Amino acid sequence: MRTCPALLTALLLAGCSSVHLPGSSREPTIGSLEAPQLPDAPRQQSDNPRKAAIQHYQAFLDESPENVFVPEAMRRLADLYLADEQDALGEGQAVAGSTSRAAQLYAQLLKRYPDHKRNDTALYQLARAYEQSGETEPAMQALSHYADKYSENDKYDEAQFRRGEYLFVRRQFRDAEAAYQAVLDTGADSDFHQQALYKLGWARFKQNDYESALHAYISLLDEILGAHDSTELPDGLARADQERLDDTLRAVSLSFSYLGDTKSIQGYFSRQGNKPYEPLLYARLAGLHLSKERYSDAADTYRLFAEAHPQHREAPLFQSRVIDVYKKAGFGARVLEEKQAFVERYQPAGNYWQQHNPEDSPDVLNQVQRHLRDVAEHYHAQAQQQKKPAAYTEAGRWYRLFLSAFPASKQAPYMNFLYAELLTSAGSHGEAALQYERTAYNYGEHEKAAESGYAALLAYRKHESALQGRKRTDWHLAGITSALHFATKFPGHKQALPVRTLAAQQLYALKDYQGAIAAALPVTENPRATTALSLSAWTVIAHSRFDLQDYLKAEAAYQEVLARTPNNDEKRNALQEKLAASIYKQGEQARSSGDLAAAAGHFLRIASAVPRSPINVTAQYDAAAAYIALKRWPDAIRILEPWRKANPKHKLQPDVTRKLAVLYRENGQPVLAAGEFERIASTEKDPALRREARLTTASLYQQAGRGDRAIEAYKRFIKEFPQPVEPAMEAQYQLVQLYDKAGQADRKLYWQGQLVKSDRAAGKQRTDRTRYLAAHARLALVAGEQTAYRQVLLKEPLKKSLAKKKKHMKAAIKGYTEAAAYKVAEVSTEATFRIGKIYQDFGAALMTSERPRNLNEEELEQYEILLEEQAYPFEEKAIEIHETNAQRTTDGLYDAWVRKSLAELAELMPVRYAKQEKGEDFVAVLQ
């Protein structure tokens, strides 16, 4: 702890008194408090300004115990006492435990004012007061309280670290670990960060949690060592840092040692990620083992580094130290093993030299040569004597090393062959295959080349049976490549053609069709090929061409295959089907390219090439479809008619029927087309299609002039499909036309009435079209009433004839009114005109009616006047009705019936209407 500076007098008088641990932040002073301010202690000359300030604040507290500034005054007073006690401690005059006045004041302040805004400072100072007065437990309680309550404050990390130190000394390592971790959680900027990391590691170490301890130590080494990657300590470290580093390295070595496995260090960094400074850690750990004469552990540790970091520049140094350790321990067998390991790692072709220049490490290469000679002499002799798998393995390793280190030697081909033979004897067929290949193809011409090439193929086959999955697939491909290489390199070998043929079959099985063709063609072209080999080669080519969609060449190849296949061969039928399929596929290709005529030609020629092929059925159908697309209706009909008869149970029968229906219609054969559509209507399950077929049947019969059949078909349609309403009414309308043409007026009237009824009952299905049809039907139905009305003449007895004419008049007007109500323009204008004409005609009929015979001249004159009075309203009504029609011109409607109404108006009201000569002028007048 440091004492207050000598200049405290001035600072105290300004309101500041506070003492801190090294590195801690400065606490707020009295001078930094916001208003209102506690009155400053009076500035007076004194030999002891702090004592004067204490008296001042004590007097303030005594005189104003309830003042708002009491908490602040108590805290400042406690700060002054704390400074006094700290000075006393520095002078060896510390007060004992509970006599700390500062602690009493801080405790009193916290108790009386638990919510004061500066209680964090008071609590921290209370801990210090307890600590410097020797009251450790209360100090730790205060620090724990501070840590719990003020985790966001700047003294939090210091409080937690002090707690950790206290707990560590008392061997409460788990709690100490938590306190150190809390310091680390505040971030790397904490002044206690590295100390906490270091002590966190020891706290975990003391709990025997060595791996967790290593996490802390390694984090600390990350900060201290960074990218340092040598077995030597970095230069320029301060003494304290070097001591801490040495101690940390020792703790790391002990941790790895206590984990109980010599590979623990390698496993740790494998899991946690490698560090640049691992050479230093491995070396220190090995040194620890050596100091305890644990030679095997030391050697294992050196070796582990070389294995874990084979490309590190110091890896050979570690491997050499392994040999040195075993030499020191007198382990001869292990020395041999390590020499072997050294040679394998650092021989000229080793991976190590991919990242290092051999010229920079001549000592390493000298060791390689020396160790290689020793190891080779030993294992060569041992393999010859023992002839056991292990001996073969060891001998093989040195064969490989010889071949890789000295590839240009004249003995290399023979040594390689012997090595392959060794592998074969040991059952290592995979490796043997590769070495046989190397012997056959890597050394130019020599007496073992062809023999080795074929031996490689045998080894490939033997090894493949031991593999599974992707490895087996890859190995199989490599074997095929080797076979083709052999057949090409040694074409005169007696096994060259069989090998090539087998390779072609294997490539086809792997769907490498181009490769299969390339492999098989030389067999078909070689006069030395047997019939069986030629047949196999052509089969591969044919299948490959087919799968490559080269169907023209596939057809030719299948012809070659069939020419070489006996008639009684069970495979012949399947081959013929492939021939048929290749022709069919040509048709599909032509169709896809738009050449439908060529497509049909291919489809049809299957019948002559393979007459019994089931593909013919589909091909004939597709040929017809092509002709349909070309609109060559007779050609398509010529195919489909016999096709339907020949395949009565084929699933395409319904589709053929549909096609024939269309074909007959397009070919101008409506009766035949109608028959097909009738068949569709009888068999089709889809209601929509069945309805369409029924309607089309009727229309085709109508088109062909077969009215009776058309009427029957339309009636069937209406009966089966009364819904939706509009199509049904269209059929009713056609019946009206057909009966009209047939001169059956009563049936025509019936179906006109059905049109009116159907529209009336349509509900939401009523459309403009249904109204149109019903309107015209209703208009037509009125014609009978109008005719009856015209046929009644007004004659004596007038009363009787007049009543009869009025009856028919009313019926006709009602009918025309109902027709007009449909709001179909041409129907409405005609109906309006005819109503007006009826009124006009009725008035005229009154004036021309037969006069009573028994009237004298005066009575007759009175009778005439009476008739005029009766006729005049009808004439006025007629004018009104015709004017209604004429007014429709304002809506842009000017049809024949509007013109007729205007013409009638011109006669009835010549002054107003007779002067106009054009319909357009009538519009102008009306407007």
Steps between C-alpha positions, in 0.01 A plus 500: 500500500609857433456789745328830422731757340631793699286742307185355654448818694397705201296216353321431826408864538359478147291201609704198383630207700528157351762222477517236220680181414758520219343531161153586630299794372463819698178521705271805465590784737284726707584777257349296212158456660202666341312783681391536772848488651613405845668807658878484474712470812624848598837591356727553800861464572569174678786261548254216433241602239347150495433511871340843460279361222403205721399736777308717255297207357446350846370833625268521199363153575457581868319827432288386202415132544199524267656717230476377142878511476552257788568192276761686300658646810519155656667358187757780486567472869553124457736570206707729728516239774598239241784721381614544861492129564688431176773740605513334838529161330788628291670617817441170676232643728191330359201475731362157572183363338182649628669822616499623135298820517479510119345153487249596766395812310474319165295222658279754676450694175404187305259394769332838550491594133482176297385680185751782493634556150866472605469187705710311246799715601417463867473122472832477316667723762345293779671190358832689494452624853435149626790362304760749619381461858546123476134402493518262208160336523301824518718635217411200282134535586512863393678409175250223429215741564664751268552239229139386522350847495734709282612274216499793260728726708866558429621335823319178424801323347725597792237384750466164329878454476545576870223254577672240285831550682331468837313183395809349340706541818223327691500215242147580392614442145162465336380833640835657420464375140162669474645829632793491254261419219289799594810719458560352155140557405556875536730490197867508411532868592491420872826565685447164667438305179829309469526449875149355497580268208810374678317443829198352324727231361641425845153493656392237247830316537443476874164341428670238280315644202813501290345550159300801617816631665675464167231714336593787734874451465480481123294819489769669706775365274307628199536848642863463611648292217271574209664372181823380664581157346831378636623279782687802639341770714436831324749779554430827678270376774500690830616298796155485657344394170770240447444358848126485442560341160734237646251422771218479248701268275574283798130492590413408141754215503370374833141515373580296193702260713218456751252428223671160494530447125815590311280596207298740710688801364437395141135422571453831674621709208318277255176587676572862589699605196872528451718776644821648355688450826437125523873421446573667833224304677601163355864565583420603861274197548766265360757670724274437801482130410876479455559665837302214652680240280178417322683430175214346309270789588766751404564325167127471434456871564779594258355263244150634548608846400663371183182309419265784585707760314687311229566818301633707787859608446600344836320169438826320401663630819224341709528173308877495552447554872281189506795297371732673749269417792487131408874490455541653846260246643668207318184391310658351185179376338337837549802673350448295183132584490566870537765496233240342279252772587762768437578360156133476405432859597808674371619297203536712183149431371338554837223756552729702725702620203196635322519802727870508580809538287735199542795732448411678824512176702801291389532341844150357475569336164831355629307337784243364253769329293670351806179370658365367169806283447475352852127428481510356145777253589304380802153447345619354171671217682207452737243472218705233326525295817151523649269510194217617729242774437669739737835440336346549156353828618827629633694387194238664280548830670866505412430389146273799465757728651767370268277552197402850598852605598676342202250483210767517226686188606534221242377258762186705563273305256604167642484630860155636425390165360637321809321749721172428315560128537566554870167681533319225314649236730390707799143526365522876437347477154406865478850622559633218284283617208644849522857374520449264206370795299798706600731220394320456168472861392748722688837360399481472124552166325627212710446128523247520785279770347219295331500240776461775757220670303284187494589413861369845596156411357486181703592694811230759427232231485615333821508825694162622372317213674626630835363851453157656544316819412677791340843344546397196301357720223816706474717191504287339231547804275872492557506132402318576175748775421786261567342236274469741209854617560620140486305420182636811328858465623530127431261424209685180411442343839264204480271658762482844335165451314317323785622768737377775268159335456452461874599863552238609245232300683603649832493854362150441367390374840632827645301698238818633339354437157754693296781325681334163444469564126860613475614186682286260293559632147862371472371151581246512215774620267759238600504190277645295785185551710290188548128494415409512866723803562367675190139434607570636849668810359214571256248451783680757712509743208130452421387549858729799545378665178144448618565648844680793337181557295696446179218279377596490134842349581339286770269349235799411284687355797201284602486369146866396541418335833200311359709386205738330747229367734363147433126474433452275800683729738272600789635855482388551141147622585634761737749617238223529240303714743800727538519524119132594489553750780793661319279554194215628717736743672604636162135575444481678834806708414355596163176594672684713757684682222172575322544257208172319550499334160837339570380404847198319354728324254721368781200389705350313208821323389523311830231269362732385223822498706360322808145396412428318825620773731244626757639847427309489171174574680632825646694582185190471276308720740780759504522493119129583483553781752775641278272494197230671703742776588583527129124516423538195277162371610466206257842362596415519868159336442662226295720413801254541786206302355691170481686586822172518691385168366833332573528629858149489647615494863782748475498783752524752215167392350314804644765732366482339155125551500551868580759530227278329241214727596711804425651343190160418346376847572809664352491265204142605410332183629254644751282189534798281588629773729162520670509126561841530668387789714191301595729216607706746706186630667401144593839401647661816630505532881571870514159677502637807326648296216188288475281810476725646230491175308118485512470853372760444227315185390182696452670784314675254265174324413346840442796596279461177302132576435385212720230702673330203665827380652587856599164548676547172685853600603396847619216354706739248657738783581224707666383202702847401623634850552226745599770684688663736436200679359658692211634199302168322555310801363731512200399142430131597539556781252650257251191280540286804416704547181487131409124472553447820306699355213303176525172695489383368839349822631354348816839355608662829414253685723561249779875558506452876476291469812774288660749779431281747689452257789870413525604864518230576757628214723873572445545710812863599546592318178299748296726678249468746215491205264219320682297821508567552129379153409195525727414847371494388137306189595243704690473742209440212262233348726295823487458463125208261549310745716568782256372291210185412695452869582525601133258233389217637716290752297272751672154426365150466625432410765782741587500429870587137451767552236648792692536289816673227309742739329581671834579163655757418233629856509574482871672161464722631220588818691585291807725274295680792336537672838657187647735471201605863538566444871804283413674825396646350186525801271366363173225307682398802705477730195298244300268426792450874562423561133253214487321618817470846348378350176236296686364816667514681169326213322232465766402868464484462124298178539242690708467763230454238229271271701161394361218759579163397639243471219197648682642852564354806337717773363515697824566193710770390260668837531494471877636145473793624288582767757491237773736274305747783450498566873567130567775472237690818589661369831637197316659725242651712779626184672656386172677836465628471857634150442668591170656807660645271771671305224612819326656632818741205501701683238634719779672186636656430160243235406366542147389172348228406251224496764593845624488622141158337456371676811626830362326428170172431683542823695549686173152378393338552836660841569609636162550854621769388743654197333413490127755766402804290596644279232795339684525306823774727621263800468244323717762467766571871479132584529453274801803650667 
